[in-house]
Amino acid sequence: MIDQIYTYFTIEIIFLWLNLGVLPFWLILVLFPQSQICRVFITSIFPFIILSFVYGYLTYVLFYEGYDFFRNFELYLGLDSIGYLFNDKSFLILFWTHFLSINLFCGGWIVKDSQKFGINKIIMSFPILITYFIGPIGLTLYWIIRIFYAKRINLYD
């Protein structure tokens, strides 16, 4: 049975499903941030359980194929090492799953935190969209908006 799943879920198919799979989550974050659907499915642990299963499956498949996970630590050696790692599709799909998870987590956190301060959902759609594409800049934009609504600067919450 695992062999049948393995032949269908190739790295390219998983990449396609990951990209298509996170879009509904992001659309709900942008269009319906205060809905019950958003609370239950996006700002909960639900999407991260799915992404964790995908990550676990990828790790299993790559381990089964003999992928050298210790090579991943070469990314700390310099830009050339990172470039070398990004030429490997196995590393790239693990990285991409990680990237999608972190950005989705940040988007969900932004929505939950903005609701505490009553920030307008139309204003919040901009940092959420920017977080989808370039996470750290969207998060920084949210913090700037949050300062004006909270009327204070807090380095931790």
ABEGO torsion letter per residue (X at the ends): XAAAAAAABBAAAAAAAAAAAAAAAAAAAAABAABAAAAAAAABAAAAAAAAAAAAAAAAAAAAAGBBAAAAAAAAAEAAAAAAAAABAAAAAAAAAAAAAAAAAAAAAAAAAAAAAGBBAAAAAAAAAAAAABAAAAAAAAAAAAAAAAGBBBABX
